Every structure is written in structure tokens, then in C-alpha cells.
Amino acid sequence: MALYTTNVYGDITISDEVVLMATNHVALNVYGVVDLASRRLSDSILDLFNRVSPVKGVKVVTDKDRIYLDVYAIVKGGINQDAVKENMESEIRYKIEQLTGMRIISLNVHIVGVRL
């Protein structure tokens, strides 16, 4: 699906892939995040060939003007995981809502691993 809205400039459509790639970019730029975890087999296969999937580690579901996000992250060892998780949630929520003009209804950050 995609996000749809209307404002003074007309109708705006934002695809799920745009939200997915933007979320991926924001998540990787949070301090303490090393990588995002593969959610699909195709992402794991790309990793074997040293290729990076731009949509790895993020699941996006949209409904009209609402966004539901799940992010699967690998964090750096020796850093407070709760602090990284909270920082990640606030950064993603702020930047994606500013980018899309839509509300994030559900944002779940999952720390699935630690890399030293």
C-alpha cells in the first residue's frame, strides 16, 4: 500500500518503499547501531555476496495516513541497549513524521544482536 494525503499543493502519494528506505537510513545513523538485521532470506543471500540491501531490517505497513514500523537492529557491544533503543525510537518517529507528514501509530524497535 502507500500513504495518501491532500493539501493545498494537491494529492500526495508516498510509497512504502520510500518510507522503508528513509527509516533504514535514519536507523543506521543512530549512535550505537552497527547494522540492521536481515528479515528475509533474500537479504541474507545478498549479504553472502557482499551486497547491501537498502530495505534490510525494516518492516513497514501503511494504512491510509497511518504508519506501522518494526525495526530490527544490531547494536555495538558495551553500549547501553535501552538508551540506543529509546534514541532510535525518538529519531525515527521525529524524522519520518516530518518527512511524510503522517503519524506513526506503532513503532517497535527490536535489538536482535550485539556486535563487538
TIVO-2410 file (N, C-alpha, C; in nm, 3 decimals):
# residues 116
REC num residu      c1      c2      c3 atome chaine
REC   1      M   0.084  -0.117   0.000     N      A
REC   1      M   0.000   0.000   0.000    CA      A
REC   1      M   0.089   0.124   0.000     C      A
REC   2      A   0.028   0.237   0.001     N      A
REC   2      A   0.100   0.363   0.001    CA      A
REC   2      A   0.025   0.463   0.088     C      A
REC   3      L   0.094   0.569   0.123     N      A
REC   3      L   0.034   0.676   0.203    CA      A
REC   3      L  -0.027   0.779   0.109     C      A
REC   4      Y  -0.148   0.822   0.139     N      A
REC   4      Y  -0.216   0.922   0.058    CA      A
REC   4      Y  -0.257   1.039   0.145     C      A
REC   5      T  -0.239   1.159   0.095     N      A
REC   5      T  -0.286   1.278   0.165    CA      A
REC   5      T  -0.313   1.388   0.062     C      A
REC   6      T  -0.385   1.486   0.106     N      A
REC   6      T  -0.417   1.600   0.021    CA      A
REC   6      T  -0.388   1.727   0.101     C      A
REC   7      N  -0.324   1.823   0.036     N      A
REC   7      N  -0.305   1.953   0.097    CA      A
REC   7      N  -0.322   2.061  -0.009     C      A
REC   8      V  -0.280   2.183   0.019     N      A
REC   8      V  -0.302   2.294  -0.075    CA      A
REC   8      V  -0.228   2.274  -0.206     C      A
REC   9      Y  -0.126   2.189  -0.207     N      A
REC   9      Y  -0.050   2.164  -0.329    CA      A
REC   9      Y  -0.109   2.053  -0.414     C      A
REC  10      G  -0.206   1.981  -0.361     N      A
REC  10      G  -0.271   1.873  -0.435    CA      A
REC  10      G  -0.261   1.741  -0.362     C      A
REC  11      D  -0.280   1.633  -0.438     N      A
REC  11      D  -0.274   1.498  -0.382    CA      A
REC  11      D  -0.129   1.451  -0.375     C      A
REC  12      I  -0.095   1.388  -0.264     N      A
REC  12      I   0.041   1.339  -0.243    CA      A
REC  12      I   0.034   1.190  -0.214     C      A
REC  13      T   0.117   1.112  -0.282     N      A
REC  13      T   0.128   0.969  -0.260    CA      A
REC  13      T   0.273   0.937  -0.226     C      A
REC  14      I   0.294   0.868  -0.115     N      A
REC  14      I   0.427   0.825  -0.073    CA      A
REC  14      I   0.425   0.674  -0.066     C      A
REC  15      S   0.512   0.610  -0.143     N      A
REC  15      S   0.513   0.463  -0.146    CA      A
REC  15      S   0.576   0.407  -0.018     C      A
REC  16      D   0.544   0.282   0.011     N      A
REC  16      D   0.601   0.214   0.127    CA      A
REC  16      D   0.752   0.202   0.116     C      A
REC  17      E   0.803   0.186  -0.005     N      A
REC  17      E   0.948   0.172  -0.024    CA      A
REC  17      E   1.022   0.298   0.015     C      A
REC  18      V   0.963   0.414  -0.007     N      A
REC  18      V   1.026   0.539   0.034    CA      A
REC  18      V   1.033   0.547   0.186     C      A
REC  19      V   0.926   0.512   0.252     N      A
REC  19      V   0.924   0.511   0.399    CA      A
REC  19      V   1.024   0.409   0.451     C      A
REC  20      L   1.032   0.294   0.387     N      A
REC  20      L   1.123   0.188   0.427    CA      A
REC  20      L   1.268   0.232   0.414     C      A
REC  21      M   1.305   0.291   0.302     N      A
REC  21      M   1.442   0.334   0.280    CA      A
REC  21      M   1.479   0.451   0.371     C      A
REC  22      A   1.387   0.542   0.395     N      A
REC  22      A   1.413   0.654   0.485    CA      A
REC  22      A   1.432   0.605   0.628     C      A
REC  23      T   1.349   0.510   0.671     N      A
REC  23      T   1.362   0.453   0.805    CA      A
REC  23      T   1.495   0.381   0.820     C      A
REC  24      N   1.534   0.307   0.718     N      A
REC  24      N   1.662   0.236   0.718    CA      A
REC  24      N   1.776   0.336   0.735     C      A
REC  25      H   1.772   0.444   0.660     N      A
REC  25      H   1.877   0.547   0.666    CA      A
REC  25      H   1.884   0.612   0.804     C      A
REC  26      V   1.770   0.649   0.858     N      A
REC  26      V   1.765   0.712   0.990    CA      A
REC  26      V   1.816   0.616   1.096     C      A
REC  27      A   1.774   0.490   1.092     N      A
REC  27      A   1.813   0.392   1.193    CA      A
REC  27      A   1.963   0.368   1.192     C      A
REC  28      L   2.023   0.360   1.075     N      A
REC  28      L   2.167   0.335   1.066    CA      A
REC  28      L   2.250   0.453   1.114     C      A
REC  29      N   2.194   0.572   1.117     N      A
REC  29      N   2.267   0.689   1.162    CA      A
REC  29      N   2.253   0.717   1.312     C      A
REC  30      V   2.184   0.631   1.384     N      A
REC  30      V   2.172   0.645   1.529    CA      A
REC  30      V   2.298   0.590   1.593     C      A
REC  31      Y   2.352   0.665   1.691     N      A
REC  31      Y   2.475   0.622   1.758    CA      A
REC  31      Y   2.451   0.489   1.830     C      A
REC  32      G   2.542   0.396   1.809     N      A
REC  32      G   2.535   0.266   1.873    CA      A
REC  32      G   2.480   0.157   1.783     C      A
REC  33      V   2.416   0.194   1.673     N      A
REC  33      V   2.362   0.095   1.580    CA      A
REC  33      V   2.471   0.058   1.480     C      A
REC  34      V   2.504  -0.070   1.474     N      A
REC  34      V   2.608  -0.118   1.384    CA      A
REC  34      V   2.548  -0.156   1.249     C      A
REC  35      D   2.435  -0.226   1.253     N      A
REC  35      D   2.373  -0.276   1.131    CA      A
REC  35      D   2.227  -0.306   1.162     C      A
REC  36      L   2.152  -0.333   1.058     N      A
REC  36      L   2.015  -0.381   1.074    CA      A
REC  36      L   2.013  -0.528   1.036     C      A
REC  37      A   1.932  -0.604   1.104     N      A
REC  37      A   1.927  -0.749   1.085    CA      A
REC  37      A   1.844  -0.786   0.963     C      A
REC  38      S   1.885  -0.892   0.896     N      A
REC  38      S   1.812  -0.942   0.781    CA      A
REC  38      S   1.680  -1.000   0.826     C      A
REC  39      R   1.573  -0.963   0.757     N      A
REC  39      R   1.440  -1.017   0.788    CA      A
REC  39      R   1.399  -1.125   0.689     C      A
REC  40      R   1.458  -1.120   0.571     N      A
REC  40      R   1.419  -1.213   0.465    CA      A
REC  40      R   1.538  -1.293   0.417     C      A
REC  41      L   1.512  -1.404   0.355     N      A
REC  41      L   1.617  -1.489   0.300    CA      A
REC  41      L   1.695  -1.416   0.191     C      A
REC  42      S   1.627  -1.336   0.110     N      A
REC  42      S   1.694  -1.264   0.001    CA      A
REC  42      S   1.797  -1.165   0.056     C      A
REC  43      D   1.769  -1.104   0.172     N      A
REC  43      D   1.866  -1.014   0.234    CA      A
REC  43      D   1.990  -1.092   0.279     C      A
REC  44      S   1.969  -1.211   0.334     N      A
REC  44      S   2.081  -1.294   0.379    CA      A
REC  44      S   2.166  -1.340   0.261     C      A
REC  45      I   2.103  -1.370   0.150     N      A
REC  45      I   2.178  -1.412   0.031    CA      A
REC  45      I   2.260  -1.296  -0.023     C      A
REC  46      L   2.204  -1.176  -0.022     N      A
REC  46      L   2.280  -1.059  -0.065    CA      A
REC  46      L   2.401  -1.035   0.025     C      A
REC  47      D   2.386  -1.061   0.155     N      A
REC  47      D   2.498  -1.048   0.249    CA      A
REC  47      D   2.612  -1.143   0.214     C      A
REC  48      L   2.578  -1.263   0.169     N      A
REC  48      L   2.681  -1.360   0.132    CA      A
REC  48      L   2.767  -1.311   0.017     C      A
REC  49      F   2.708  -1.232  -0.072     N      A
REC  49      F   2.780  -1.179  -0.187    CA      A
REC  49      F   2.828  -1.035  -0.166     C      A
REC  50      N   2.833  -0.993  -0.039     N      A
REC  50      N   2.879  -0.859   0.000    CA      A
REC  50      N   2.801  -0.747  -0.068     C      A
REC  51      R   2.675  -0.769  -0.087     N      A
REC  51      R   2.585  -0.665  -0.140    CA      A
REC  51      R   2.495  -0.621  -0.027     C      A
REC  52      V   2.460  -0.495  -0.027     N      A
REC  52      V   2.378  -0.440   0.080    CA      A
REC  52      V   2.237  -0.417   0.029     C      A
REC  53      S   2.140  -0.468   0.103     N      A
REC  53      S   2.000  -0.445   0.070    CA      A
REC  53      S   1.957  -0.314   0.134     C      A
REC  54      P   1.901  -0.221   0.056     N      A
REC  54      P   1.861  -0.092   0.113    CA      A
REC  54      P   1.737  -0.100   0.201     C      A
REC  55      V   1.673  -0.216   0.206     N      A
REC  55      V   1.550  -0.229   0.284    CA      A
REC  55      V   1.564  -0.332   0.396     C      A
REC  56      K   1.687  -0.369   0.427     N      A
REC  56      K   1.713  -0.472   0.527    CA      A
REC  56      K   1.679  -0.422   0.667     C      A
REC  57      G   1.609  -0.504   0.745     N      A
REC  57      G   1.588  -0.476   0.885    CA      A
REC  57      G   1.469  -0.389   0.920     C      A
REC  58      V   1.387  -0.353   0.822     N      A
REC  58      V   1.272  -0.266   0.847    CA      A
REC  58      V   1.148  -0.328   0.786     C      A
REC  59      K   1.039  -0.326   0.861     N      A
REC  59      K   0.909  -0.371   0.810    CA      A
REC  59      K   0.813  -0.253   0.820     C      A
REC  60      V   0.749  -0.222   0.709     N      A
REC  60      V   0.657  -0.109   0.704    CA      A
REC  60      V   0.519  -0.157   0.662     C      A
REC  61      V   0.419  -0.114   0.736     N      A
REC  61      V   0.280  -0.137   0.699    CA      A
REC  61      V   0.211  -0.001   0.707     C      A
REC  62      T   0.143   0.036   0.599     N      A
REC  62      T   0.072   0.164   0.598    CA      A
REC  62      T  -0.076   0.140   0.576     C      A
REC  63      D  -0.155   0.227   0.633     N      A
REC  63      D  -0.300   0.221   0.618    CA      A
REC  63      D  -0.350   0.365   0.611     C      A
REC  64      K  -0.389   0.408   0.491     N      A
REC  64      K  -0.433   0.545   0.466    CA      A
REC  64      K  -0.323   0.643   0.506     C      A
REC  65      D  -0.337   0.713   0.618     N      A
REC  65      D  -0.233   0.808   0.658    CA      A
REC  65      D  -0.164   0.766   0.787     C      A
REC  66      R  -0.163   0.636   0.814     N      A
REC  66      R  -0.101   0.584   0.935    CA      A
REC  66      R   0.015   0.491   0.899     C      A
REC  67      I   0.120   0.495   0.981     N      A
REC  67      I   0.239   0.414   0.955    CA      A
REC  67      I   0.263   0.322   1.075     C      A
REC  68      Y   0.291   0.196   1.046     N      A
REC  68      Y   0.328   0.097   1.147    CA      A
REC  68      Y   0.467   0.045   1.111     C      A
REC  69      L   0.564   0.059   1.203     N      A
REC  69      L   0.702   0.022   1.174    CA      A
REC  69      L   0.756  -0.080   1.273     C      A
REC  70      D   0.836  -0.173   1.221     N      A
REC  70      D   0.916  -0.264   1.302    CA      A
REC  70      D   1.059  -0.253   1.251     C      A
REC  71      V   1.153  -0.230   1.343     N      A
REC  71      V   1.294  -0.216   1.307    CA      A
REC  71      V   1.373  -0.319   1.386     C      A
REC  72      Y   1.459  -0.394   1.316     N      A
REC  72      Y   1.540  -0.499   1.376    CA      A
REC  72      Y   1.687  -0.458   1.367     C      A
REC  73      A   1.747  -0.425   1.483     N      A
REC  73      A   1.881  -0.366   1.483    CA      A
REC  73      A   1.983  -0.453   1.553     C      A
REC  74      I   2.109  -0.435   1.512     N      A
REC  74      I   2.225  -0.494   1.578    CA      A
REC  74      I   2.304  -0.377   1.633     C      A
REC  75      V   2.333  -0.381   1.763     N      A
REC  75      V   2.400  -0.268   1.828    CA      A
REC  75      V   2.544  -0.302   1.863     C      A
REC  76      K   2.620  -0.197   1.892     N      A
REC  76      K   2.760  -0.210   1.930    CA      A
REC  76      K   2.769  -0.261   2.073     C      A
REC  77      G   2.862  -0.351   2.098     N      A
REC  77      G   2.881  -0.404   2.232    CA      A
REC  77      G   2.934  -0.298   2.328     C      A
REC  78      G   2.895  -0.307   2.453     N      A
REC  78      G   2.943  -0.215   2.555    CA      A
REC  78      G   2.863  -0.087   2.565     C      A
REC  79      I   2.757  -0.075   2.490     N      A
REC  79      I   2.672   0.044   2.493    CA      A
REC  79      I   2.538   0.005   2.554     C      A
REC  80      N   2.481   0.096   2.630     N      A
REC  80      N   2.351   0.072   2.693    CA      A
REC  80      N   2.245   0.051   2.585     C      A
REC  81      Q   2.193  -0.071   2.576     N      A
REC  81      Q   2.098  -0.106   2.472    CA      A
REC  81      Q   1.965  -0.032   2.487     C      A
REC  82      D   1.923  -0.009   2.610     N      A
REC  82      D   1.798   0.064   2.631    CA      A
REC  82      D   1.809   0.208   2.583     C      A
REC  83      A   1.925   0.270   2.606     N      A
REC  83      A   1.945   0.408   2.560    CA      A
REC  83      A   1.947   0.414   2.407     C      A
REC  84      V   2.011   0.317   2.343     N      A
REC  84      V   2.014   0.313   2.197    CA      A
REC  84      V   1.873   0.294   2.143     C      A
REC  85      K   1.797   0.205   2.206     N      A
REC  85      K   1.660   0.178   2.162    CA      A
REC  85      K   1.572   0.302   2.174     C      A
REC  86      E   1.580   0.371   2.288     N      A
REC  86      E   1.500   0.493   2.307    CA      A
REC  86      E   1.539   0.602   2.208     C      A
REC  87      N   1.671   0.619   2.187     N      A
REC  87      N   1.719   0.719   2.093    CA      A
REC  87      N   1.674   0.686   1.951     C      A
REC  88      M   1.678   0.560   1.917     N      A
REC  88      M   1.635   0.515   1.785    CA      A
REC  88      M   1.486   0.542   1.764     C      A
REC  89      E   1.405   0.510   1.864     N      A
REC  89      E   1.261   0.534   1.854    CA      A
REC  89      E   1.231   0.682   1.835     C      A
REC  90      S   1.296   0.768   1.912     N      A
REC  90      S   1.267   0.912   1.901    CA      A
REC  90      S   1.315   0.969   1.769     C      A
REC  91      E   1.435   0.928   1.722     N      A
REC  91      E   1.487   0.976   1.594    CA      A
REC  91      E   1.398   0.934   1.478     C      A
REC  92      I   1.362   0.806   1.475     N      A
REC  92      I   1.279   0.755   1.366    CA      A
REC  92      I   1.143   0.822   1.367     C      A
REC  93      R   1.081   0.830   1.483     N      A
REC  93      R   0.948   0.891   1.493    CA      A
REC  93      R   0.952   1.037   1.443     C      A
REC  94      Y   1.048   1.114   1.490     N      A
REC  94      Y   1.055   1.255   1.453    CA      A
REC  94      Y   1.082   1.272   1.303     C      A
REC  95      K   1.185   1.206   1.253     N      A
REC  95      K   1.227   1.229   1.114    CA      A
REC  95      K   1.128   1.174   1.012     C      A
REC  96      I   1.069   1.058   1.038     N      A
REC  96      I   0.974   1.002   0.942    CA      A
REC  96      I   0.843   1.080   0.944     C      A
REC  97      E   0.798   1.124   1.061     N      A
REC  97      E   0.677   1.206   1.066    CA      A
REC  97      E   0.699   1.340   0.998     C      A
REC  98      Q   0.819   1.397   1.011     N      A
REC  98      Q   0.850   1.523   0.943    CA      A
REC  98      Q   0.857   1.503   0.792     C      A
REC  99      L   0.916   1.393   0.749     N      A
REC  99      L   0.931   1.365   0.606    CA      A
REC  99      L   0.797   1.340   0.538     C      A
REC 100      T   0.714   1.259   0.600     N      A
REC 100      T   0.590   1.218   0.535    CA      A
REC 100      T   0.470   1.305   0.570     C      A
REC 101      G   0.474   1.370   0.685     N      A
REC 101      G   0.358   1.445   0.732    CA      A
REC 101      G   0.249   1.353   0.786     C      A
REC 102      M   0.281   1.226   0.804     N      A
REC 102      M   0.187   1.126   0.855    CA      A
REC 102      M   0.225   1.087   0.996     C      A
REC 103      R   0.133   1.023   1.066     N      A
REC 103      R   0.157   0.981   1.204    CA      A
REC 103      R   0.206   0.837   1.208     C      A
REC 104      I   0.305   0.813   1.293     N      A
REC 104      I   0.349   0.676   1.320    CA      A
REC 104      I   0.266   0.626   1.438     C      A
REC 105      I   0.180   0.530   1.412     N      A
REC 105      I   0.092   0.476   1.515    CA      A
REC 105      I   0.166   0.375   1.601     C      A
REC 106      S   0.247   0.291   1.539     N      A
REC 106      S   0.320   0.188   1.611    CA      A
REC 106      S   0.463   0.184   1.561     C      A
REC 107      L   0.557   0.193   1.655     N      A
REC 107      L   0.700   0.182   1.623    CA      A
REC 107      L   0.763   0.087   1.722     C      A
REC 108      N   0.806  -0.028   1.673     N      A
REC 108      N   0.868  -0.129   1.758    CA      A
REC 108      N   1.013  -0.146   1.715     C      A
REC 109      V   1.105  -0.121   1.807     N      A
REC 109      V   1.247  -0.141   1.781    CA      A
REC 109      V   1.289  -0.268   1.853     C      A
REC 110      H   1.346  -0.361   1.777     N      A
REC 110      H   1.390  -0.489   1.831    CA      A
REC 110      H   1.542  -0.496   1.822     C      A
REC 111      I   1.608  -0.511   1.936     N      A
REC 111      I   1.754  -0.533   1.938    CA      A
REC 111      I   1.775  -0.683   1.927     C      A
REC 112      V   1.826  -0.727   1.812     N      A
REC 112      V   1.835  -0.870   1.787    CA      A
REC 112      V   1.978  -0.923   1.799     C      A
REC 113      G   2.075  -0.834   1.821     N      A
REC 113      G   2.211  -0.883   1.834    CA      A
REC 113      G   2.305  -0.774   1.879     C      A
REC 114      V   2.426  -0.820   1.919     N      A
REC 114      V   2.531  -0.730   1.963    CA      A
REC 114      V   2.656  -0.768   1.886     C      A
REC 115      R   2.725  -0.667   1.832     N      A
REC 115      R   2.848  -0.691   1.760    CA      A
REC 115      R   2.961  -0.618   1.831     C      A
REC 116      L   3.068  -0.688   1.857     N      A
REC 116      L   3.181  -0.629   1.927    CA      A
REC 116      L   3.273  -0.553   1.836     C      A
***
